[in-house]
Amino acid sequence: MVILDEPYVSPVQLQWLSASQHPVLQNAFARQSSEGLAAQGLTPLNLVDEAEVIRRLEAGERVYTNSENALAWILEHVDNPTLTGAIELFKDKAAMREKLAPLNPGLFYATVSRQELDAINVDDLPLPVVLKPAVGFCSMGVYVIEERDDWANAVADIARHENDWHRRYPESVVGGGIYVLEEYLSGTEYALDAYFDEAGKAHILNILRHDFAGPEDTSDRLYLTDEAIVKTWEPRFTAWLDQVNAVVGARSIPVHVELRVDGDVIAPIEFNPLRFAGLGGTDVAYYGVGLRTCEAFLEDQSVDLEALYGAHPGKVFSMSLLNPAPQVDLDRPFDGQALCDRFSQVLAYLPFDAQTVGFYGFLFLETDAEGKGAQERDFLLRSDLMEFVA
């Protein structure tokens, strides 16, 4: 079962749903998407009414959604404690920290209310720390606090932007009531698209290294994967996810997981239920090696990641969520074609309605591991994109 919802569904997912006729919940966004397919001469979606979807999900059928906006509908309508309990736990960063604390003894974390942020004494914090919403999406409201002034700047930025976050996304996606403070690990960050099967065993479909321009950067500007990353990390991350699920007990559910590795320590950042990398970012696997991650989960396909990426030695596949510069007017046109012209091998450029989504779009690249490819990735990572704004 698939549930589609605002603000965006990728062409890769829509075209597969059209061809496969996998059932999709009938709602306004799905109807609009189906009409768009028909206008292109493609088969409309196989839309299923709410009662049938509820019956299927309560019977334990696998479910995937393109958008966390769909979580509220499931929690309100579906009586399946295994599914709804996992959604509620995964989405609550504070609850997950508490649940997984035995896996990382000694790591600092705390929760504070939005109202308490102004009263926090920074001298009491074991800096550096990360501040973020207990319920969040795409790095919105995430700040690295290294010194006293960083705290005041973060709280002021929250005050400036929180109304926009809540205007674009529902409370189930971006909650502003509770914030998490956690110890900052200086290691490498990774993002995983994975799922737990009916027996609770973990299966990984994407392993993406999350690169940053510097310690203060919390954007989703550059994620990349290649043969070396998959070969090195798939066994270790699969074993870690199995450890996590020995505590959590999730079944038949996809998750997008962000984590940080520092030596022998793997520390969770967040678990996002019922989806993979947001806004269609998971499609880096399709553009790179032909793997539709949602299809692999829903159809329970056996996937050999090492073989898929091993067929492309020396190639790096990247996805970039094109975040605007701070305070830029999102009504100003963005020249996506000019951006694409800066790169040797663009796999796909998917523009968004920046006012609705808050980002310009997704850019998927293939680059060589070294030389010009490394230079192109570095440009993308560090550019404020203002040269492409009219």
Phi, psi and omega in degrees: 000140178236139174241119178258142179205168180300158009261351191201138172235137186285151176300325180300314181291316181298317182293324176292319179296324177296313184287322185276336185061031173297139185295141182228135177301131177280108173220179186299317182292319179294320178298316179298318179295321180294318177297324178295321176296314181299322179295336177270003182083014179261163180293131178298164180293154174274086186277135184238139184286167186301318183299319180291321178296316178300316180300315182295315182289326176288340176273355175099011179295144178297145181222140179226144177227149177280344191216138177291350174302336182283345184299319182299321180297317180296314182297329181277333190246337191255128176260082177216090187301329178297317180286307185292324178296320178294319178301310183297320181290311182298322185285340182264101184300323181295315179295322178293322177301316181296317182295320186263005181307322180298338179283338181226065181297138177096346178283129181286136166205155178205162176239144178221152177280161177302321183292336183274352185301318183294335186266357182295134174270108185300330181294343179273354184266142178278073184301147000280150176227166175248133175249130179201159178295144175297331174237116186208179186203134171052045173065011176289128179078019181254130184220140172264123183254108181254334180211173188306313184296332180299325181294311180299320179295321180294314181296321178295322180292322176301314181299324181288326192250347189297328178295321177295318179301315183285335176290325184275330188225145181288169183300329180291344181257314179232096179266136182249008185279324184234137177243150178252136170249130180217154179299137178273122175264138186270009183280205184260138180262141177229156174236135181240137164258119187212171172212156174256126183279189185296337177266358180090004181281143183274141174228128183255134181243344176211136170233112187238124173279131182261108180267151182231153178284339180177178184299332183275351183281124176237017184282171175255039188290325185215118170239141181215158178212157177197183183302316184295318180298313181297313183296320183288319194253341184302312180297318183292316181290326177296316179297321179294317177298323176296323175296316178302313186284344171295334177269318187278316179079031180284151180222138172054049185218134174275151179216144168256119188245133172244135185212166178231138180247126178227096184067239180271359184265128168247116183245128180288143172259308177196156174238123181249112189279153172069011178211169169253201185309129195292159177058027179088008180299333179300341182291357172304328178291324179289311181295329182276307188230011174081018182261117171272108187293320181294323177295317181300319178291309186293327182263004178054047181279146174278125185238126175257089184299319183299319179292320180299313182279334177296339178283357181230061183297139177080002181253140178245132179249127187236149168234143182225123171272115191276089181279140180286160174295150178304138175069008178290147177281112184289353174283343180287133183297146177248129184267087181294327180295319178297322176297311181301326182294347180279354188238153184284321185220092176273121178279323178192145170234121184242102182285147175248164165282104188299324180295324182280315188266329182093001179224159180283328181157190177247141174236127178246130185232152163244128180223158170290153183296325183239186174061228184299325179299316178295323178295319179295319179295321180294321176300313182298321182294323190258346182290140173274359176069005183294334179293347180254006179259126182289000000 
